[in-house]
Amino acid sequence: LAFFSTGALLFAVRLAGRGRPTDGAWAGLWAGLAVGCKAGGALLALPLAAGSLVGPGPRRARAVRGLVALVAALVAFALTNPFALLNLRHLASNVAVQAALARGAVQAPYTLQYHRTMPYLYPLVQQLAWGMGPLLGLVCLGGLAVAVYCVARRPPRAGEWVGLAWALPFFAFTGGLFAKFPRYMLPLLPLLAVYGAWLVGLAIERWPLAGWTLALLAFLPAGAVSLALLISYRQPHPWVAASDWLRASVPRGAVIAVEEWDHPLPLDPSGYDLRLLPLYGEESDEKWAVVEGTLAEADVVVVASRRGYGALAGWPERFPRTAEYYRALFTGGQGFRVAACFGRWPHIGRVVLADDPFGAVGLPAPACPDDLPLSRLPRLDESFVVYDHPLVIILRR
């Protein structure tokens, strides 16, 4: 979506400046491909309409350009998503389900983490802390704010209409969703980069030394985060390392309890009896009868990532017994002790970029054999850390 929406914006800006129907066709083509990736791409109708309406020429010519863009978008969508058109009812049903998840009307285990997260503020903090970096993010957001200020003080140029017709509605819609996956903001980042570059250019024109210093300082933290991430991938994935440890340390035939909705470990479970812990169910006697029965027979408990405790323990009003379960598990109260922990964190030398998933939900940190590099940095979104940088905790009876 980010790639195709950027292409649509580029040709919409050209359409606004030159008024050529071919630019409208190209803008519509890219927009149709974007909608084929994600229904949210339909918001591109706003910048495309702006590009058609504010361009040069009489009203009739502008209407024709808009119609060309619309037809091109429909053709691109139809050619790349033929089965969606052949079964419109199924398409509408799937879009409705995903919209309900995004709004929070329906909740899934992977959206529970957004309980008590602030709309608009949470996606911004994720970008400033773990995405673009603090300084680069502030420069880009500052460029957008200055652009809005300038438009409020003077008539906007044609291309400015297009940029703002995408940036402001997209953030207003996406930032207010219940599900705030950082990837949802990716379609906005290329345009934010343009606003940031424009702001740096203004600074260089007026104060050359300060402007170049700002540009350098903005990119240093972002570059450091990127380098730290690259370095971390030199280490084996924690699920691979934990699986190797389990197969080397736990005898065949052992009962291993793993959490539902998380990756079962070891990756090759042959020879082991894996049992699911249904921790995501609503609190009930039936749920805890299954959990306690599984724990009574388990030789090992594997917590493959923070997905469970990071969401459930942070919602004690809804999952009080589950929060207490994790608190007891990590302190030996369930009859298990921590035997091994496996993780990998972005780092440069001894500087480690890590948050504290336990303190964020009021849990004590487990007594891992090696100290965990926990810090007070803003917590990582689950969609980033669960897959690439999970912390695996293995407990033995």
N, C-alpha and C positions, 0 to 999 in steps of 0.2 A: 504493500500500500504506500509506503513512504517513497519508493522509487517512482511508481506510476503517478502519484499525486504531484510530485515535484515536476515531472514532465508536463502534466496538465497545467500547472501554474506557469511554467516557462512560456508555453504557447499562448496561454490566456493573457499574459503580459504583452506578448508580441501582438496579439489580436487587439488589445486596447490601444497600443501605440500606432499600429499600421493599418488596422481595419481590413486585413486581407481574409477572405473566406477560407483560404488554405490553412491559415493559422487556427481558425475556428475548428476546422476538421481535425487537425492534429491535436488540439486541446481536447476535443471530444473523444478522440481515439484513446488518449492516455487516461482520460477520466473513466471511460468505459472499462478499461483494463483494471483501474483502481477499484471500481465498484465490484468487479468480478472477484477481487481478492477479499474484500470486506465491505459489508453493507454501509459502514461509516463513510466510505468514499462518496456516498451520495451527497455529502456536504460540498463536494466540488461544484455542484450546481450553482453555488453562490459566487465563487470567483469567476466561473465561466460566464454567468449572467452579467457580472460586472464588466468583464472584458468585452462582451458583446455590446453592452449598452453605452459605455463611456467612450468607445472608439470613435474615430472620425467618420463623417458621412451622414446622410439623412436617416430619418427614423426607419424607413423601409429597408435600407441597407443594413442597419443594425439588427433588425428583426431577422433578416435573411441569415446573417452571420450566426445569430443565436440558434436558428433552426438547423443550420449546417452542423454546428457543434453538437446539438441534441441527437441528430440522426447518426452522426459518427459515433457517439457514445453508445447508442443502442445497438448499432451494428457490431462494435467491438465487443460489447457484453454478450451479444447473441452468438458470435463466432467462438468465443472462448468459454461460454457456459451454456451450451445447447441443452443440456439436461435440465438446467434450472427453468428454462422456458417450456420444456416439454412437460414438466410437472410443477406448475406454479404453486399448487397447494402445498407440496412438500417443501418448496423453497420458502414460502411464507411461514410455514410451521417452524422450520429451522431458524429462520431469522428471529421469529418471536421468542423462541427458547433462549437464544443467545442474548437478545435484548433484555429478557427477564433476569438472566444471570448478571448482566452488566449493571442493571438498575438495582439489584439486590432483592427483587421481588421473589426470586428463587435463589437459594444458596446451595453451593456445592463445597466440598472440603477445601478446594483450592481458592475459594473466595472468602472463607471465614476470617482470613487474616485481616480483612479490611474493616472488621468491626472496630468502631471508635476511631477510624482514621478520618482526617479532615479533608473534605472536598477541596480541590484546587491546591491547598497547601501541601498535601502529601505528595502528589506527583512532582511539584516544584522541588521539594526537599530531596526526593530521590534523584532528580536530575542534578541538583547542586552538589549533593554529597557523593553520588556514585555514578552519575552519567557524564555530563559535560564537565563537571568539576565546579567548585564554587565561583572562581573568578570568571572563567569563560561563560558559565551560565548567567552570572550577573551582567556581564557585558552584553550578551545576546538579549536577555530580557530588558536591559536598559535601552538597547537599540529599538526594540518594539515600543517601549514606553515613550521614547523621544519621537518616534514616528507618529504615534497617536497624538502627542502634544502638537507636533507641527501641523498635522491635518486639522486639528481643532482651531489653529490660528490662521490658516490660509487655505485656499482651495486646493485640494489634493490633485496631483498629476494622475494620469490615466492608470499607470502601473501601480501606483500606491493604492488605488481602489481595489485592485485585484489581490494584492498581498494582504491587506487588512480584511477583505471579505473572506479570506481563508483562515488567517491566524486567530482573529477574535472569536468568530462563531465556533471554530473547531475546539479551541481551548475552553470556551464557555460550556460546550456540550460534553466533551470528553473529561475535563477536569472535575465535573460534577457527578460523574458516575460513581456508583458504590464500588464496583470493581475497578481498581486503579493500577492495573498492571503498567509498569513503566514503558513497555513496548507500545502502549496505546498512544504515547506522545511522539513516537518516531516520525510520523508524517509531518509534524510541526517543526522538527529540528532543522531540516535544511533551510527553511525560511527564516528561522531564528538566527541561523548562522549568517544569512545575508544581512539581517538587521544588525547583528553584532559587527560585521565587517564594515557596514556603513557608518556605525557609530565610531569605530576606531578610525576610519578615514576622516570623519569630521574632526576628531581630536588631533590627528596628525596635521591637518591643514592649519589649525589654530595654534596648537602647541606641539611642534614636531617631536621634541624630546619626550614629553609626557605621553604623547600618543603612542610612540614606538615602545615606550616602557610598559604602557597598558597592554599593548598587544602581546609583548613577551610574557608578562606576568599572567595574562589570561590563559596562555597555552601551556605554561609550565605545569600547573597542577593536573590539567587534563592529560598531558603527556606522561606525567608520573603515574597516574592511575592506570593508563593503558600499559605502560611498561611493567607495572606491578602485576597486572593481570597476565601478561605474556609470561612473566617469570613463573607465576604459579602453575601454569600448565606444563611445566617441566616435571612436576611431581605426578605420580600416578593418581588416578581418580580414587577418592576415598572408598567408593563402593568396591573397586577392584582390590585395593589394599585390605579392606575389611574381609572380603571374600577369601583372599589368600590366608589371612590369619585364622578365620573360622575353619577352613579345611585342614589347616595344619595343627590347630589346637583343640578342636572339638571332635570327639570320636563319632564315627558314622553311627547312625541310628538315633542320635540325640534329637530331642524335641526342641525346635527353635521357634520362639514366638516372635512374629513380625507384625507391624502395624498395617492395617488396611489403608489403602490409598497412598502407600509409600512403597518404595522398591523393596521387594523381598530379597533378603541376603541369606546365604551366599548366592552369587549370580548363577552358579551351577548348583542347584539344590539336590542333585542326585545323591541318595544315601542318607538324607536327612528328612525329618518329619516336620514340615513347616506348618505352623498354626497361626491363624489370623486373629488379631486383637481388634474387635469392632468398636474402637474408641470414638468414632465419629457419630455413632447413634445417639439419639436423645437419651438423657438420663432415665434409666428404668431398672427395675430389679432383673428383668430378663437380660439386659445388656451386661450388667455386672455379674450375673451368674455365669455367663459365657466367659467374660474376662477372667474372673477368679478361677474358673475351672481350667482355663488354658494356662494360667500362671502356675497352678498347682502341679501341672504335668510338665511344664517347660524346664529344660535344663539351661537354656540361654534365652535372653530377651535382646532383640536388636532394635535400636531406634536409629533408622537409616538417615534421618534428617530432622530438621526442626519443624517440618510441616505439621505434625501432630501437636506437640507442646507449644509451638509458637502461635498457634491459633486457638486451641482449646483452653489452655491454661490462662490465656489472656481474656477469656470470657467466663469468669467464675460465676456470674449470675445465671448463665445458661448451662454451664458444665461444671458445677461445683465438685462433684465426686471425681471427675476426670482431672481437674486441677490438683486435687489432693492426691490422686494416684501418682501423678508425675512428681509431685513434691516428695512423696514417700519413696518412689522408685529411685530417684537420684540421691537419696540419703540413706539407702539400705533398708528402708522400712518395709519393703515388699519381699524381703528374703533374698535379694540379689545384690551383688556388689559390682561396681564398674571394673571390668577386666581389661578393656582396651578402648581407645578412642582414635579415630582416624579423620583427619581433615586436611585441607590445603587452603591457604589464605593468600590473597594478593600481597606481595611484599617486595621491598627493595632493601636488601641487606637486612638489618634488624628492625627496620620500620615496617610494621605489619598493619594492613588495613583490615580491621575486623570490628564487628559490632558485638553486642552482648545480648544474644537472644534469650538468655535465662533471666537476667535482670529486667528485661523489657516486659516480661509477663509475671514477675514476682516469684520466680523459682530460684532455688539455690543452684549454683553451678555444680555439676557432677565432679567427683574426685577422680579425674582422669590421671593416668600414670604420668603424663606430661602436662605441664601447665598450659591452659588454654589462653590464647592471646585475646582476651576480651577487652573491649574499650567502650567509651561512651559515645562513639560515633553514632549517627542516626542509623536505625536498624535497617538491614538489607531487606528488600522485598523478597518474598518467598520464591517468586518465579526466577530470580537470579541465583539465589544461593542454593536452593534445593537440588538443582540439577548439576551445576558446575562445581559448586564449592560446599557440599554438604558436610556436616559434622556427624560422623557415625559413632554411636555409643553402644558398646557391647557389654552386657551385664551377664554374669554367671551366678548360678545358685550357690 
